[in-house]
Structure formats: C-alpha cells, structure tokens
Amino acid sequence: MGTTPFERISDTLWEIPRRGGMRVPGRIYARRDMLPDISRDKAHEQVMNVAHLPGIVGHALAMPDIHWGYGFPIGGVAAFDADEGVISPGGVGYDINCGVRLLAGDLDVEAIRAQAGALAEAMFAAVPSGVGSRGPLSLSDGELDAVMNGGARWAARRGHGDAAELALIEESGRMAGADPSAVSAR
C-alpha cells in the first residue's frame, strides 16, 4: 500500500489508526482494488478529519461509495454523543438532496446494543436492497414521474411519511424544477 494509512482488518474493511488529534480510528468498507482511487481522491483524509470531531463515538466510517465530499466524504457515517458531540450538516449532505436523514432519539446505547442484531434483521427485512430487489410498492411510469415531481410530499400524502416532517427536510423533500424527462429509463 505504500504510504497510504490503511491497515487491513478483512478483505473489505480497512482501518486508519488514530493519529494526531483523531479521537477514534477511521474505517473504510472497500475492496483492496478501490483503495488507490480513495487515496487519489483524498477522501480518506476526510474520514480522518471526521475522526477529530468532538463527541464522535466508535469509528469514523466510510461505505464503499466513498469519494470526496463537503467536509464529510460522500459515503461517510459517524455517530456522536448527544451531550458531548456536534451536529454536522455536512455529514448529512446538502448538494443533491439524496435523502439521507439525521435521526435523533432518546435511546439508551446499551439497550440498542442488546438489540442490535434484531434491529439489523428487522431493517434488512423492511428495506429492499441489492440489484433486482423489489419492495411492496409498484409504480407505473406516470406515477414514478409524480414521485419525482412531488418528492417527499408525494410519499406523505400516500401514507409513506409524516407531512409534519416535511418542514425538517431540505427543500421540503422536493427539488424545484425537477424534470423527470431528464432521467433515463434505466
């Protein structure tokens, strides 16, 4: 790996050990052949920067889609202590309204840890993932255009969200001027 800071944890997990003012290690989920691009892009430096933030717990993480972002790398994930941590809008993103959300709750860490496996299984069962996966909602082309034009308001009106939360979402969950005709059929 040359001078890159990655230490292999597994075939798809790489760690950047704590150094300097890093409060936690960084971890990147990626194949070995992806690391040169990550290094060239310097996105790993953003993982290290996130690891310096006050109140960060666990690790500064990056998923396989990691690339240079605004403060956080795209694909970055971090959790912060509710009392000692920061709220970082850059961690949620703001440039393409990608639908990532900040979730806040009055949850006890130990209670979550005790149920982590069951929670992960429930989320995996509820959220379609992977190529070719399907969810319970099937839309015609016209309905899909309505989703692209209506955004989160479309979902809330059909019982897939809470209309009260629209005010908490950037641009109320809808980008003005959205043009479904600019989206490819695939």
C-alpha positions as CSV (number, residue, x, y, z in Angstrom):
1,M,0.0,0.0,0.0
2,G,3.0,2.3,0.1
3,T,2.5,5.4,2.2
4,T,-1.3,5.0,2.5
5,P,-2.6,4.9,6.0
6,F,-4.8,1.7,5.6
7,E,-4.4,-1.3,7.8
8,R,-6.3,-4.4,6.6
9,I,-9.0,-5.7,9.0
10,S,-10.6,-8.0,6.4
11,D,-10.8,-8.3,2.7
12,T,-13.4,-5.5,2.7
13,L,-12.6,-3.5,5.8
14,W,-9.6,-1.2,6.2
15,E,-8.7,0.9,9.3
16,I,-6.9,4.2,9.6
17,P,-5.4,4.1,13.1
18,R,-5.7,7.1,15.4
19,R,-3.0,9.7,15.0
20,G,-2.7,13.3,15.8
21,G,-5.9,14.6,17.1
22,M,-8.1,11.8,15.9
23,R,-10.5,10.8,18.7
24,V,-11.4,7.5,17.1
25,P,-9.9,5.3,14.3
26,G,-11.3,5.6,10.8
27,R,-12.7,2.6,9.0
28,I,-13.4,2.2,5.3
29,Y,-15.5,-0.6,3.8
30,A,-14.0,-1.3,0.4
31,R,-12.1,-3.8,-1.7
32,R,-8.4,-3.6,-1.9
33,D,-8.6,-2.5,-5.6
34,M,-10.7,0.5,-4.6
35,L,-8.0,1.9,-2.2
36,P,-5.9,3.7,-4.9
37,D,-8.9,5.7,-6.1
38,I,-9.8,6.5,-2.5
39,S,-6.2,7.7,-1.9
40,R,-6.0,9.7,-5.1
41,D,-9.3,11.4,-4.3
42,K,-8.0,12.1,-0.8
43,A,-11.4,11.0,0.6
44,H,-9.7,9.0,3.3
45,E,-8.3,12.4,4.6
46,Q,-11.9,13.4,5.2
47,V,-12.5,10.3,7.2
48,M,-9.6,11.3,9.3
49,N,-11.0,14.8,9.7
50,V,-14.3,13.5,10.8
51,A,-12.5,11.4,13.4
52,H,-11.3,14.6,15.0
53,L,-14.8,15.9,15.7
54,P,-15.9,16.4,19.3
55,G,-18.0,13.7,20.8
56,I,-17.6,11.2,18.0
57,V,-18.1,7.6,19.2
58,G,-16.9,4.3,17.8
59,H,-15.3,5.0,14.4
60,A,-15.4,7.5,11.6
61,L,-16.8,5.2,8.8
62,A,-16.9,5.3,5.1
63,M,-19.0,3.0,2.9
64,P,-17.9,1.5,-0.5
65,D,-19.2,4.6,-2.4
66,I,-16.7,6.8,-0.6
67,H,-15.5,9.8,-2.5
68,W,-14.6,13.5,-1.8
69,G,-17.5,15.4,-0.3
70,Y,-18.1,18.7,1.5
71,G,-16.5,18.2,4.9
72,F,-17.5,14.5,5.3
73,P,-16.7,12.2,2.5
74,I,-19.6,11.0,0.4
75,G,-20.5,7.6,1.9
76,G,-19.3,8.8,5.4
77,V,-21.0,7.7,8.6
78,A,-20.5,8.9,12.1
79,A,-22.3,8.8,15.4
80,F,-21.9,11.5,18.1
81,D,-22.6,11.6,21.8
82,A,-25.8,13.6,22.5
83,D,-24.2,15.6,25.2
84,E,-20.6,16.0,24.0
85,G,-20.9,15.7,20.3
86,V,-21.6,18.0,17.4
87,I,-24.4,18.3,14.9
88,S,-22.7,18.4,11.4
89,P,-25.0,19.2,8.5
90,G,-22.1,18.3,6.2
91,G,-22.4,14.7,7.5
92,V,-26.0,14.5,6.1
93,G,-25.2,16.3,2.8
94,Y,-26.9,19.1,1.1
95,D,-25.8,19.2,-2.5
96,I,-28.1,16.7,-4.2
97,N,-30.9,16.1,-1.7
98,C,-30.0,12.5,-1.6
99,G,-32.5,11.6,1.1
100,V,-30.0,10.9,3.9
101,R,-31.5,11.9,7.2
102,L,-30.3,12.9,10.7
103,L,-32.1,10.7,13.2
104,A,-32.3,11.8,16.8
105,G,-33.9,9.9,19.6
106,D,-33.9,9.4,23.3
107,L,-32.4,5.9,23.1
108,D,-30.1,4.2,25.6
109,V,-26.9,3.0,23.9
110,E,-26.8,-0.2,26.0
111,A,-30.4,-1.0,25.1
112,I,-29.6,-0.6,21.4
113,R,-26.5,-2.7,21.7
114,A,-28.5,-5.5,23.4
115,Q,-31.0,-5.5,20.4
116,A,-28.5,-4.6,17.6
117,G,-28.8,-8.0,15.8
118,A,-32.6,-8.0,15.9
119,L,-32.7,-4.3,14.8
120,A,-30.4,-5.0,11.9
121,E,-32.5,-8.0,10.8
122,A,-35.7,-6.0,11.0
123,M,-34.2,-3.2,8.9
124,F,-32.9,-5.7,6.4
125,A,-36.3,-7.3,6.1
126,A,-38.1,-4.0,5.7
127,V,-35.8,-2.2,3.3
128,P,-35.3,-3.7,-0.2
129,S,-31.6,-3.9,-1.1
130,G,-29.5,-5.2,-3.9
131,V,-29.8,-5.4,-7.7
132,G,-33.2,-6.6,-8.7
133,S,-34.8,-6.3,-5.3
134,R,-38.4,-5.3,-5.0
135,G,-40.4,-3.5,-2.4
136,P,-44.2,-3.6,-1.7
137,L,-44.8,-0.5,-3.9
138,S,-45.1,-0.9,-7.7
139,L,-45.4,2.3,-9.8
140,S,-46.3,3.0,-13.4
141,D,-44.1,5.4,-15.4
142,G,-46.6,8.2,-14.8
143,E,-46.7,7.5,-11.0
144,L,-42.9,7.5,-11.0
145,D,-42.9,10.9,-12.7
146,A,-45.3,12.1,-9.9
147,V,-42.9,10.9,-7.3
148,M,-40.0,12.7,-9.0
149,N,-42.1,15.9,-9.2
150,G,-43.7,15.6,-5.8
151,G,-40.8,14.3,-3.7
152,A,-41.4,13.6,0.0
153,R,-44.8,15.4,-0.2
154,W,-46.0,12.7,-2.6
155,A,-44.9,10.0,-0.1
156,A,-46.5,11.7,2.8
157,R,-49.8,12.1,1.0
158,R,-49.9,8.4,0.4
159,G,-49.1,7.4,4.0
160,H,-45.4,6.7,3.4
161,G,-44.3,9.5,5.6
162,D,-45.3,12.2,8.0
163,A,-46.3,15.6,6.5
164,A,-45.2,17.3,9.7
165,E,-41.6,16.3,8.9
166,L,-41.6,18.0,5.5
167,A,-40.5,21.2,7.2
168,L,-37.5,19.4,8.6
169,I,-36.2,18.2,5.2
170,E,-34.1,20.3,2.9
171,E,-36.3,22.0,0.3
172,S,-39.2,20.1,2.0
173,G,-38.0,17.0,0.3
174,R,-38.7,18.3,-3.2
175,M,-36.3,20.0,-5.6
176,A,-38.0,22.8,-7.6
177,G,-37.6,22.3,-11.3
178,A,-37.3,18.6,-11.2
179,D,-37.6,17.2,-14.7
180,P,-38.5,13.5,-14.9
181,S,-37.8,13.6,-18.7
182,A,-34.1,14.1,-17.8
183,V,-34.0,10.7,-16.1
184,S,-33.1,7.7,-18.2
185,A,-35.5,4.8,-18.4
186,R,-33.0,2.6,-16.5
